Amino acid sequence: MPHIEIISASIRVGRQSHRVALFFKKFLEAKGLATASILDLKEYSFPLFDERLSKQANPIASATEFSGRVNKAAAVIIVTPEYNGGYPASLKNVIDLLYSEWRRKPVAIAAASDGQFGGTQVVTSLQFSLWKIGALTVPARFHASNVGESYDEAGEPADKALVEKLATGFVNEILRYVKA
Ligand SMILES: Cc1cc2nc3c(=O)[nH]c(=O)nc-3n(C[C@H](O)[C@H](O)[C@H](O)COP(=O)(O)O)c2cc1C
C-alpha cells in the first residue's frame, strides 16, 4: 500500500485548515487507499531557513527528518490555507528547503478557506512553485469552503457523503500518478 504524507501548512493560532489534514489521514486509512501521516508545520515550528537543506552545514534534526519523510512518500497532499490569495510563508519555507525530494513526486493540493470559494486562488501560485521545482503536480484539486463549519475539530465533515465523494475522485487521481 502506498504511503502518503499530508503537509498541514497553517501554523496560525486557532487554525482551521488542519481539520482537512485530519480528515484526509482518517479517510485514506479507513478506505484502505493508503497509509498516511501528517507533517504538521505547526508542530515542527521550523525557523525561517537561510539556505536549502542540502547546503546547510549543520541542519537541524527535524529538518532532516522532514526531508526523509517527503523523500520516502509515494505522494504528498498539501493542505494549505489561502492567505491574501496565496499560500502561507510556512509552506514556502519548506518548499524551498528541499529540492531533489520534490522531483517527480506526485503532489496534490487541498485548499481551505473560511469563505465560500474554498481557497481557489491559492492554487495558481502553489502549483506554479511545485511545477518549477520539478514535482508532478496532480491536476485534481480539493477545496474546503467554510472550513470551520464544514469540518469539526477532529476532521469529521458535516456533509460526510459529499466530502467523501469529492475526496474519492481527488485521491484516485493521486493514486493514478503514483502508479504511473
Ligand atoms: C493573513 C490571512 C489572510 C487571509 N486571506 C484570505 C484570502 O485571501 N481568501 C480567503 O478565502 N480567506 C483568507 N483568510 C481566511 C482563511 O481562509 C481562514 O483563516 C481559514 O480558516 C484557513 O486558514 P487557517 O487554517 O489558518 O485557519 C485569510 C486569513 C489570514 C490569517
The ligand as an SDF file (V2000), in Angstrom:
LIG
                    3D

 31 33  0  0  0  0  0  0  0  0999 V2000
   -3.3450   36.5520    6.8150 C   0  0  0  0  0  0  0  0  0  0  0  0
   -4.6350   35.9330    6.3680 C   0  0  0  0  0  0  0  0  0  0  0  0
   -5.0530   36.1380    5.0750 C   0  0  0  0  0  0  0  0  0  0  0  0
   -6.2360   35.5320    4.6160 C   0  0  0  0  0  0  0  0  0  0  0  0
   -6.5980   35.6880    3.3000 N   0  0  0  0  0  0  0  0  0  0  0  0
   -7.6530   35.0040    2.8040 C   0  0  0  0  0  0  0  0  0  0  0  0
   -7.9550   35.0350    1.4060 C   0  0  0  0  0  0  0  0  0  0  0  0
   -7.2610   35.6410    0.6070 O   0  0  0  0  0  0  0  0  0  0  0  0
   -9.0160   34.3380    0.9690 N   0  0  0  0  0  0  0  0  0  0  0  0
   -9.8060   33.6010    1.8210 C   0  0  0  0  0  0  0  0  0  0  0  0
  -10.7600   32.9860    1.3610 O   0  0  0  0  0  0  0  0  0  0  0  0
   -9.5380   33.5520    3.1590 N   0  0  0  0  0  0  0  0  0  0  0  0
   -8.4860   34.2290    3.6690 C   0  0  0  0  0  0  0  0  0  0  0  0
   -8.1760   34.1400    5.0200 N   0  0  0  0  0  0  0  0  0  0  0  0
   -9.0280   33.3690    5.9090 C   0  0  0  0  0  0  0  0  0  0  0  0
   -8.6710   31.8750    5.8950 C   0  0  0  0  0  0  0  0  0  0  0  0
   -9.3520   31.3060    4.8080 O   0  0  0  0  0  0  0  0  0  0  0  0
   -9.0950   31.2110    7.2080 C   0  0  0  0  0  0  0  0  0  0  0  0
   -8.2450   31.6190    8.2420 O   0  0  0  0  0  0  0  0  0  0  0  0
   -9.2120   29.7020    7.1040 C   0  0  0  0  0  0  0  0  0  0  0  0
   -9.6410   29.2090    8.3410 O   0  0  0  0  0  0  0  0  0  0  0  0
   -7.9480   28.9500    6.6540 C   0  0  0  0  0  0  0  0  0  0  0  0
   -6.7880   29.3180    7.3490 O   0  0  0  0  0  0  0  0  0  0  0  0
   -6.2960   28.6640    8.7410 P   0  0  0  0  0  0  0  0  0  0  0  0
   -6.0320   27.2170    8.5220 O   0  0  0  0  0  0  0  0  0  0  0  0
   -5.0640   29.3960    9.1120 O   0  0  0  0  0  0  0  0  0  0  0  0
   -7.4180   28.8450    9.7260 O   0  0  0  0  0  0  0  0  0  0  0  0
   -7.0260   34.7540    5.4940 C   0  0  0  0  0  0  0  0  0  0  0  0
   -6.5850   34.5640    6.8110 C   0  0  0  0  0  0  0  0  0  0  0  0
   -5.3950   35.1310    7.2400 C   0  0  0  0  0  0  0  0  0  0  0  0
   -4.9210   34.8550    8.6450 C   0  0  0  0  0  0  0  0  0  0  0  0
  1  2  1  0
  2  3  1  0
  2 30  2  0
  3  4  2  0
  4  5  1  0
  4 28  1  0
  5  6  2  0
  6  7  1  0
  6 13  1  0
  7  8  2  0
  7  9  1  0
  9 10  1  0
 10 11  2  0
 10 12  1  0
 12 13  2  0
 13 14  1  0
 14 15  1  0
 14 28  1  0
 15 16  1  0
 16 17  1  0
 16 18  1  0
 18 19  1  0
 18 20  1  0
 20 21  1  0
 20 22  1  0
 22 23  1  0
 23 24  1  0
 24 25  2  0
 24 26  1  0
 24 27  1  0
 28 29  2  0
 29 30  1  0
 30 31  1  0
M  END
$$$$
